């Protein structure tokens, strides 16, 4: 169940992700390093508080970037940073009860497939960029 606390955490993570994305406009070498960790707040929100919190963080990061810079910058931030990190974290949360007799065990989405998705997303975004 999603509570207001989870959504407020997601909103904070979305704002931090938008600011980390926006810092690249300064052009300094440290700004590039901060830009590289822009997906991290959305990953933390999704893995820690559920995909609803991560989705809210994605929407907030899009809105904050679009309001501060331009709607195009918001779309670029969403397509290049927010949505890939949300999708990756969502894949990591996929699980189902194991086919064993023990109902306490879970069968998670295979890590190799998650890595293939990450490679595919990063390759596609690199070619588009």
Beta strands, then each sheet from edge to edge (+ up, - down):
strand 1: 95-97
strand 2: 106-108
sheet 1: 1+ 2-
end
